[in-house]
Amino acid sequence: MHVARFGWGRLRTIACALVACAAVVYTLVLDRSAPAAEPGESGEHGFVTLFDGQNLDAWRMSPTAAWKIQQGTITLDRPDGALNNTDYLWTKDTFADFVLELEFCVCEGYCNSGIFLRTADLADPVYTGIEMQIANSFGRDGLSRGSTAGAIYDCAAPSSNPVKPPGEWNTCRITCRGKMIIVELNGQQIVEMDLDRWTETGRNPDGTPNKFTRPLKEFSREGHIGLQDHGRPVWFRNIRVKRL
């Protein structure tokens, strides 16, 4: 009876309108993607942006530092190319257990930089922080705890050398959780380090020497994250961290 009264054409119009309304409601329910996180704000899965290509608000820098923002990257511009241990770029906050994600790009020829982890004394980073080495080791034979990208400097060589050629961006993920440090470079896990195995001053578990004046087992499990100025050009971008 209702079909006869309204006619199939009118019923079809009403049905189409109802379907359209339902589609709008469904879209509104599902489309809750968060906007990109601003520096210092939580983003995807709890990550906090440390550098978004625009400012260094999350970092502390000395007046003589040679860091600058260039085309959305943090870059080192030190014309003299001198080694430097006083002008690193440090996070204002300290971190204990965390995941750090970033991208870096190395220069042609000799490149020397690093990412410092849990650094306790910013006046003495070389001996109070743990460094993941950044180097132009692309295509190089052999693996070194001192000059292969991704190594924990002077302590643990990486299991492989997946660093990309100069001028290409590398993705890096470092996880610090209690005694464990895990390094992933370009999607490959290359370091799994148990700090509790470093029980002797100046010596690694395999018997090789290191520079440190106390065992890494005794190092602080909380400190600043830093980018190293060692004179050579290097670039960083898309830096974010998540506390665990």
Steps between C-alpha positions, in 0.01 A plus 500: 500500500784744588679414181194588299453831686856638465617328183827323433677817384438685825598197710823469302584867571439458874710182509793671324486791747511260795800317355684829448433608859625166629820536296565845647452372855729201433772729362479731801534207738804350325690812395673587826856520374706726727668806350880510483647558843648838575842510674459381856154351441400134488448352156454155350510221758638724774796646311603858574652711225851627577557662161235572238714693253414843637663574836727369775265566789562154648878545497771694681792649310807696605565849357798368301317201350501455122160335466236659278168419338529471125221385265318323780806320637742548787842541344850565627681794339852514643737638233816413692401131519657473843413228749280644770369357826341813648237599243280192472125550462318368810139436587372719780331199658663184627385152403533160667318224309401618154480441126674761284424524129670731252654527157858600426708567191879481478740705290742385232839375609580501868194545724503489878201566724286313748183475702558514874275311739428551871783750539532593866759782490476738206841643588652154448287322239776282358540312830150520648286428192456203270540583131355341190750570227409688183753450221529468127569127503299428185645206305787457744629151575518391861304610805648729762384620840661835418435588137198303376166679503274370775776377729489580869821694494805316636278230652299297248534463124179462299410163350469653152565824312170612341581873490402671174733699273575865578209723408233238574291493817543223756224401742617425851314360802671467839332331794635544853323291760675431828828322426420443132587720203372396156594677177308461174633662185299509178270227629776264617581430865877533519575538874355328806707607799466391863670768711522263797765302309737800513633435849866606465651847468647559155411155369223352287353155567702356209824621658562795268581836661272803514553862603273508804623567851231289663294199392198575284294293743541790743392770254188702571183346361358849441640804325490734203480405133760680291620556144876513467702780343825346381571752228368319194169579325202288604123542471207389719122514460172352628622451857254362751509307828266284702547431870456137601 
